[in-house]
Structures are given as C-alpha cells and as structure tokens.
C-alpha cells in the first residue's frame, strides 16, 4: 500500500486501541464541546467524524431518552467501531456520512457536534455549509480543531522526527485536510460566518497528553495518522529506532521524573448559532 492509499479505516483499530488514552487527554476538549452545544436534553444531535464513539456516548447520556443522536463517520472502519461501541444505546443511530454531503433534510437537528474532524475535510467550507443547512434555526454547532503545531508538540514532534529521517515530506500538515489546516482562530471564525452562522465564538482549550515514555509516544502518535502509520510500518527497524531517538531529543523538555512525558496540547473550540 502506498502512503497516499492509506486511509482512516486502516488506522481504525489503532484508534480503538488507544481510545482510553485519547479520551484522557481530550477530556477538557470534550467538556468544552458539550458546554458549547448545551442544553442538550431532549435534543436531536448529529455528530460528524465520531471516530470511536466516546463523544457520542456522552451526548447520548446528555440528550436522554427524549433525545436522539446520529453518530457518523465517513470511514467504514470507524463506522464499524461506532457500531460496536454504541450498541445497546436506544437513542443512538450509527450512519456513514460524508460531512460535505449530509444525507439529512433541512432543519433536521438541534445541534451538530464535531471533535477533530472539520480540519480533516478537504473542503471544510462545504462541511460548514452542510452543518448549517441541517440545523434548525437557532440550532447550535460545536466543533473542535487543533491549534498551531507550536502548541501541540504531542502531535507535531512525531511528524517532525519522521520528516527528519525522510519518512514523510512537506513540513507540518497545515494544508487542506491536514490536522493543522484550521489552526488560525480567525480562519475558523470566517469559515463559520461565511457558512451563515452567527454568534460565532472560538476559544482555546489547553490540556496535557501523558505518555509512559518516548516509546509509547512514538507508538501512539505514529499509529493514528494514516500516512505516518504507513510510513513507519514500511520503514526498516533501524530507521524507526532513529526516529525514536530524534523524538526523544525533541521532547526532552517535557520528561517527567519517572521517565514519562507530559506533552501540551491546545485545541480551538468553536460554537455558533444557525
């Protein structure tokens, strides 16, 4: 498989493997998202790019028995994870949905939630416009994206180490569809306002992702992004070892007394009214 052919479905099982650690690091982001979408009791909610289903389960609890949740993802592998994770929740339906072409009628939802998916859409303007269309007047959008690479060493350092050893090229993934493509708060604000949203607010949410050591950081960080995962899987063992040593140098400032790593993260959480 070439790097360009690696998809989110190819890394779905790794997302499931690391989901507890991901949720631990992203807990503040999730709380801010739910606050931005509140009140949710009795609401009809669409979650886009729902991944492993942890956020959808939280939303299902918040909407209660009188509400409903559509948990969706475009990647078939993620849809399979959602189906397994959310089985038994009577107020949740799992669907495969492309955020740029949402197969729902106008005004179908009271809230649309998207954690770390909007920036991965090749044309986020289409996704924002579709989210606005399927929201009822006065409905709420809550979306989180990653801020600048400089304040997200947990992610940027792994990619930088791989790039320094020739496994990936092109610098930080700030272009369309990359994890840092919406790292500018004003760009997020403009995106949502251009889609027709009002009362747009963009707040920074800081957190820490803990790793037991550099080896775990490389294992986790290198397995969750499709091109990087494919590149590391295809690399010679000595190259992977060299990447790890470079990663150790890049993250040395964040070492804890017990040999672990506490790496900062920063998200932008946007809220808006349809």
C-alpha beads as a LAMMPS data file, in Angstrom:
LAMMPS data file: protein, C-alpha beads

274 atoms
273 bonds

1 atom types
1 bond types

-500.0 500.0 xlo xhi
-500.0 500.0 ylo yhi
-500.0 500.0 zlo zhi

Masses

1 110.0

Atoms # bond

1 1 1 0.000 0.000 0.000
2 1 1 1.363 3.444 -0.898
3 1 1 1.245 6.278 1.618
4 1 1 -1.415 8.041 -0.455
5 1 1 -3.636 4.952 -0.335
6 1 1 -3.629 4.668 3.457
7 1 1 -6.996 5.739 4.877
8 1 1 -8.641 6.356 8.240
9 1 1 -10.154 2.887 8.040
10 1 1 -6.621 1.467 8.010
11 1 1 -5.886 3.019 11.408
12 1 1 -9.321 2.460 12.982
13 1 1 -8.148 -0.432 15.147
14 1 1 -5.265 1.654 16.467
15 1 1 -7.707 4.414 17.394
16 1 1 -9.690 1.797 19.288
17 1 1 -6.511 0.505 20.938
18 1 1 -5.598 3.968 22.215
19 1 1 -9.094 5.324 22.823
20 1 1 -8.836 5.432 26.639
21 1 1 -5.607 7.441 26.477
22 1 1 -7.087 9.704 23.799
23 1 1 -10.158 10.381 25.926
24 1 1 -7.965 11.104 28.942
25 1 1 -6.028 13.771 27.051
26 1 1 -9.073 15.190 25.285
27 1 1 -11.378 15.318 28.314
28 1 1 -11.213 19.105 28.554
29 1 1 -11.986 19.452 24.854
30 1 1 -14.970 17.137 25.123
31 1 1 -16.308 19.064 28.118
32 1 1 -15.977 22.359 26.236
33 1 1 -17.763 20.880 23.203
34 1 1 -20.694 19.654 25.265
35 1 1 -20.918 23.027 27.003
36 1 1 -20.917 24.790 23.629
37 1 1 -23.773 22.603 22.372
38 1 1 -25.832 22.813 25.590
39 1 1 -28.593 22.485 26.564
40 1 1 -28.839 19.013 25.046
41 1 1 -31.679 17.360 26.991
42 1 1 -34.297 16.147 24.522
43 1 1 -32.270 17.358 21.519
44 1 1 -31.700 15.809 18.125
45 1 1 -27.916 15.740 17.686
46 1 1 -25.704 14.858 14.742
47 1 1 -22.077 14.043 15.472
48 1 1 -19.741 14.183 12.492
49 1 1 -16.395 12.333 12.422
50 1 1 -17.470 10.452 15.538
51 1 1 -14.460 8.109 15.478
52 1 1 -14.534 5.535 18.266
53 1 1 -17.832 6.742 19.732
54 1 1 -16.705 8.066 23.101
55 1 1 -18.152 11.534 22.496
56 1 1 -21.354 10.088 21.037
57 1 1 -21.890 8.061 24.204
58 1 1 -21.536 11.231 26.281
59 1 1 -24.006 13.037 24.034
60 1 1 -26.482 10.150 24.248
61 1 1 -26.429 10.452 28.018
62 1 1 -26.905 14.236 27.822
63 1 1 -29.883 14.136 25.431
64 1 1 -31.619 11.470 27.490
65 1 1 -34.475 9.180 26.435
66 1 1 -36.412 12.019 24.781
67 1 1 -33.483 12.975 22.542
68 1 1 -31.665 11.219 19.726
69 1 1 -28.116 11.003 18.388
70 1 1 -26.844 10.196 14.928
71 1 1 -23.206 9.163 15.331
72 1 1 -21.479 9.258 11.962
73 1 1 -18.145 8.936 10.240
74 1 1 -17.065 8.737 6.622
75 1 1 -14.520 5.945 7.156
76 1 1 -16.007 2.453 7.081
77 1 1 -13.557 1.266 9.721
78 1 1 -14.651 3.993 12.108
79 1 1 -18.318 3.230 11.433
80 1 1 -17.613 -0.350 12.496
81 1 1 -16.071 0.919 15.751
82 1 1 -19.077 3.164 16.337
83 1 1 -21.452 0.288 15.790
84 1 1 -19.695 -1.851 18.383
85 1 1 -19.110 0.911 20.926
86 1 1 -22.676 2.268 20.823
87 1 1 -24.601 -0.996 20.584
88 1 1 -27.402 -1.107 23.096
89 1 1 -27.965 2.652 23.289
90 1 1 -31.590 3.018 22.215
91 1 1 -31.328 6.719 21.412
92 1 1 -28.329 6.371 19.078
93 1 1 -28.219 5.568 15.365
94 1 1 -24.924 4.967 13.547
95 1 1 -24.533 6.106 9.949
96 1 1 -21.796 6.501 7.389
97 1 1 -21.874 10.191 6.416
98 1 1 -19.613 12.400 4.341
99 1 1 -19.636 15.753 6.158
100 1 1 -19.638 17.540 2.807
101 1 1 -22.860 15.827 1.713
102 1 1 -25.054 15.086 4.714
103 1 1 -27.981 12.858 3.761
104 1 1 -30.486 14.593 6.048
105 1 1 -33.229 17.124 5.325
106 1 1 -33.015 20.807 6.186
107 1 1 -33.586 21.716 9.859
108 1 1 -33.207 18.057 10.938
109 1 1 -31.111 18.638 14.067
110 1 1 -30.930 20.848 17.128
111 1 1 -27.157 20.518 17.404
112 1 1 -24.198 19.387 15.303
113 1 1 -21.021 18.346 17.115
114 1 1 -17.645 17.569 15.557
115 1 1 -14.480 16.858 17.539
116 1 1 -11.286 16.944 15.472
117 1 1 -12.913 16.228 12.126
118 1 1 -13.646 19.553 10.442
119 1 1 -9.985 20.299 9.707
120 1 1 -9.564 16.889 8.045
121 1 1 -12.220 17.602 5.407
122 1 1 -10.645 18.530 2.074
123 1 1 -13.126 21.404 1.699
124 1 1 -14.286 22.430 5.183
125 1 1 -16.448 25.187 3.699
126 1 1 -18.725 22.510 2.230
127 1 1 -18.943 20.766 5.606
128 1 1 -19.731 24.015 7.429
129 1 1 -22.431 24.878 4.897
130 1 1 -23.978 21.432 5.238
131 1 1 -23.922 21.648 9.028
132 1 1 -25.743 24.981 8.796
133 1 1 -28.318 23.505 6.409
134 1 1 -29.271 20.546 8.592
135 1 1 -29.575 22.649 11.749
136 1 1 -32.900 24.163 12.687
137 1 1 -32.965 27.961 13.055
138 1 1 -31.344 28.702 16.398
139 1 1 -29.604 25.322 16.493
140 1 1 -26.035 25.051 17.743
141 1 1 -22.773 23.992 16.164
142 1 1 -19.894 22.902 18.398
143 1 1 -16.637 21.966 16.691
144 1 1 -13.068 21.435 17.856
145 1 1 -9.900 21.624 15.761
146 1 1 -6.208 21.603 16.619
147 1 1 -4.424 24.906 17.157
148 1 1 -0.935 25.735 15.853
149 1 1 1.724 22.993 15.710
150 1 1 3.915 25.040 18.066
151 1 1 1.419 24.492 20.913
152 1 1 0.773 20.838 20.056
153 1 1 4.136 19.111 20.468
154 1 1 2.360 15.831 21.272
155 1 1 1.454 15.623 17.577
156 1 1 3.920 17.860 15.751
157 1 1 7.032 16.267 17.260
158 1 1 6.291 12.779 15.919
159 1 1 5.742 14.086 12.398
160 1 1 8.864 16.244 12.623
161 1 1 11.010 13.320 13.758
162 1 1 9.707 11.181 10.889
163 1 1 10.327 14.005 8.427
164 1 1 13.900 14.463 9.646
165 1 1 14.563 10.819 8.721
166 1 1 12.936 11.054 5.307
167 1 1 9.797 9.038 6.074
168 1 1 7.415 11.893 5.298
169 1 1 7.904 15.170 3.472
170 1 1 6.399 18.601 3.122
171 1 1 6.648 20.062 6.620
172 1 1 3.811 20.349 9.150
173 1 1 0.435 19.237 7.728
174 1 1 -1.134 22.704 7.545
175 1 1 -2.652 22.347 4.074
176 1 1 -6.252 21.388 3.254
177 1 1 -7.246 18.175 5.014
178 1 1 -4.290 18.290 7.400
179 1 1 -4.635 18.279 11.200
180 1 1 -3.387 21.875 11.436
181 1 1 -5.321 23.272 8.470
182 1 1 -7.681 25.273 10.719
183 1 1 -5.168 26.299 13.364
184 1 1 -5.915 30.030 12.999
185 1 1 -8.865 31.149 15.170
186 1 1 -9.781 33.882 12.718
187 1 1 -9.863 31.374 9.869
188 1 1 -12.288 29.236 11.877
189 1 1 -14.448 32.259 12.621
190 1 1 -14.518 33.304 8.952
191 1 1 -15.321 29.754 7.836
192 1 1 -18.407 29.588 10.036
193 1 1 -19.590 33.116 9.341
194 1 1 -19.274 32.535 5.593
195 1 1 -21.461 29.425 6.022
196 1 1 -24.204 31.578 7.544
197 1 1 -23.617 31.043 11.268
198 1 1 -23.983 33.842 13.794
199 1 1 -22.743 34.379 17.352
200 1 1 -19.504 32.647 16.427
201 1 1 -17.082 32.168 19.290
202 1 1 -13.683 30.480 19.187
203 1 1 -11.949 29.599 22.452
204 1 1 -8.604 27.941 23.158
205 1 1 -8.686 24.842 25.356
206 1 1 -5.378 23.616 26.774
207 1 1 -4.555 20.177 28.069
208 1 1 -1.827 17.589 28.515
209 1 1 -1.384 14.211 26.913
210 1 1 0.585 11.815 29.110
211 1 1 2.795 9.020 27.814
212 1 1 4.662 6.418 29.828
213 1 1 7.756 7.207 27.759
214 1 1 9.097 8.077 24.327
215 1 1 8.419 4.565 23.043
216 1 1 4.731 4.860 23.856
217 1 1 4.624 8.356 22.367
218 1 1 6.029 7.066 19.081
219 1 1 3.768 4.017 19.104
220 1 1 0.623 6.041 19.734
221 1 1 1.468 9.144 17.721
222 1 1 2.801 7.107 14.842
223 1 1 -0.203 4.824 14.569
224 1 1 -3.134 7.259 14.484
225 1 1 -2.405 9.287 11.315
226 1 1 -2.778 7.212 8.120
227 1 1 0.281 8.390 6.079
228 1 1 2.587 8.390 9.100
229 1 1 1.360 4.971 10.207
230 1 1 2.028 3.542 6.740
231 1 1 5.468 5.177 6.553
232 1 1 6.590 3.790 9.908
233 1 1 5.208 0.333 9.114
234 1 1 7.243 0.251 5.899
235 1 1 10.462 1.613 7.434
236 1 1 13.453 -0.501 8.373
237 1 1 13.751 -1.240 12.125
238 1 1 16.921 0.818 12.422
239 1 1 15.131 3.813 10.876
240 1 1 12.263 3.523 13.349
241 1 1 14.821 3.381 16.164
242 1 1 16.481 6.527 14.814
243 1 1 13.111 8.283 14.634
244 1 1 12.559 7.385 18.272
245 1 1 15.920 8.833 19.297
246 1 1 15.171 12.059 17.454
247 1 1 11.761 12.189 19.079
248 1 1 13.452 11.804 22.467
249 1 1 15.561 14.869 21.757
250 1 1 12.599 16.911 20.508
251 1 1 10.529 16.180 23.622
252 1 1 13.241 16.183 26.294
253 1 1 11.836 19.354 27.882
254 1 1 8.628 17.500 28.748
255 1 1 10.141 14.497 30.546
256 1 1 8.706 13.722 33.975
257 1 1 10.678 12.474 36.972
258 1 1 9.501 8.899 36.380
259 1 1 10.616 8.875 32.736
260 1 1 7.215 9.639 31.266
261 1 1 6.172 12.526 29.052
262 1 1 3.591 15.229 29.684
263 1 1 3.095 16.906 26.320
264 1 1 0.948 20.038 25.970
265 1 1 -1.983 20.227 23.616
266 1 1 -4.200 23.083 22.529
267 1 1 -7.496 22.922 20.704
268 1 1 -9.777 25.600 19.332
269 1 1 -13.395 25.024 20.295
270 1 1 -15.861 26.903 18.129
271 1 1 -19.512 27.474 18.896
272 1 1 -22.059 29.113 16.619
273 1 1 -25.773 29.581 16.081
274 1 1 -27.623 28.582 12.926

Bonds

1 1 1 2
2 1 2 3
3 1 3 4
4 1 4 5
5 1 5 6
6 1 6 7
7 1 7 8
8 1 8 9
9 1 9 10
10 1 10 11
11 1 11 12
12 1 12 13
13 1 13 14
14 1 14 15
15 1 15 16
16 1 16 17
17 1 17 18
18 1 18 19
19 1 19 20
20 1 20 21
21 1 21 22
22 1 22 23
23 1 23 24
24 1 24 25
25 1 25 26
26 1 26 27
27 1 27 28
28 1 28 29
29 1 29 30
30 1 30 31
31 1 31 32
32 1 32 33
33 1 33 34
34 1 34 35
35 1 35 36
36 1 36 37
37 1 37 38
38 1 38 39
39 1 39 40
40 1 40 41
41 1 41 42
42 1 42 43
43 1 43 44
44 1 44 45
45 1 45 46
46 1 46 47
47 1 47 48
48 1 48 49
49 1 49 50
50 1 50 51
51 1 51 52
52 1 52 53
53 1 53 54
54 1 54 55
55 1 55 56
56 1 56 57
57 1 57 58
58 1 58 59
59 1 59 60
60 1 60 61
61 1 61 62
62 1 62 63
63 1 63 64
64 1 64 65
65 1 65 66
66 1 66 67
67 1 67 68
68 1 68 69
69 1 69 70
70 1 70 71
71 1 71 72
72 1 72 73
73 1 73 74
74 1 74 75
75 1 75 76
76 1 76 77
77 1 77 78
78 1 78 79
79 1 79 80
80 1 80 81
81 1 81 82
82 1 82 83
83 1 83 84
84 1 84 85
85 1 85 86
86 1 86 87
87 1 87 88
88 1 88 89
89 1 89 90
90 1 90 91
91 1 91 92
92 1 92 93
93 1 93 94
94 1 94 95
95 1 95 96
96 1 96 97
97 1 97 98
98 1 98 99
99 1 99 100
100 1 100 101
101 1 101 102
102 1 102 103
103 1 103 104
104 1 104 105
105 1 105 106
106 1 106 107
107 1 107 108
108 1 108 109
109 1 109 110
110 1 110 111
111 1 111 112
112 1 112 113
113 1 113 114
114 1 114 115
115 1 115 116
116 1 116 117
117 1 117 118
118 1 118 119
119 1 119 120
120 1 120 121
121 1 121 122
122 1 122 123
123 1 123 124
124 1 124 125
125 1 125 126
126 1 126 127
127 1 127 128
128 1 128 129
129 1 129 130
130 1 130 131
131 1 131 132
132 1 132 133
133 1 133 134
134 1 134 135
135 1 135 136
136 1 136 137
137 1 137 138
138 1 138 139
139 1 139 140
140 1 140 141
141 1 141 142
142 1 142 143
143 1 143 144
144 1 144 145
145 1 145 146
146 1 146 147
147 1 147 148
148 1 148 149
149 1 149 150
150 1 150 151
151 1 151 152
152 1 152 153
153 1 153 154
154 1 154 155
155 1 155 156
156 1 156 157
157 1 157 158
158 1 158 159
159 1 159 160
160 1 160 161
161 1 161 162
162 1 162 163
163 1 163 164
164 1 164 165
165 1 165 166
166 1 166 167
167 1 167 168
168 1 168 169
169 1 169 170
170 1 170 171
171 1 171 172
172 1 172 173
173 1 173 174
174 1 174 175
175 1 175 176
176 1 176 177
177 1 177 178
178 1 178 179
179 1 179 180
180 1 180 181
181 1 181 182
182 1 182 183
183 1 183 184
184 1 184 185
185 1 185 186
186 1 186 187
187 1 187 188
188 1 188 189
189 1 189 190
190 1 190 191
191 1 191 192
192 1 192 193
193 1 193 194
194 1 194 195
195 1 195 196
196 1 196 197
197 1 197 198
198 1 198 199
199 1 199 200
200 1 200 201
201 1 201 202
202 1 202 203
203 1 203 204
204 1 204 205
205 1 205 206
206 1 206 207
207 1 207 208
208 1 208 209
209 1 209 210
210 1 210 211
211 1 211 212
212 1 212 213
213 1 213 214
214 1 214 215
215 1 215 216
216 1 216 217
217 1 217 218
218 1 218 219
219 1 219 220
220 1 220 221
221 1 221 222
222 1 222 223
223 1 223 224
224 1 224 225
225 1 225 226
226 1 226 227
227 1 227 228
228 1 228 229
229 1 229 230
230 1 230 231
231 1 231 232
232 1 232 233
233 1 233 234
234 1 234 235
235 1 235 236
236 1 236 237
237 1 237 238
238 1 238 239
239 1 239 240
240 1 240 241
241 1 241 242
242 1 242 243
243 1 243 244
244 1 244 245
245 1 245 246
246 1 246 247
247 1 247 248
248 1 248 249
249 1 249 250
250 1 250 251
251 1 251 252
252 1 252 253
253 1 253 254
254 1 254 255
255 1 255 256
256 1 256 257
257 1 257 258
258 1 258 259
259 1 259 260
260 1 260 261
261 1 261 262
262 1 262 263
263 1 263 264
264 1 264 265
265 1 265 266
266 1 266 267
267 1 267 268
268 1 268 269
269 1 269 270
270 1 270 271
271 1 271 272
272 1 272 273
273 1 273 274
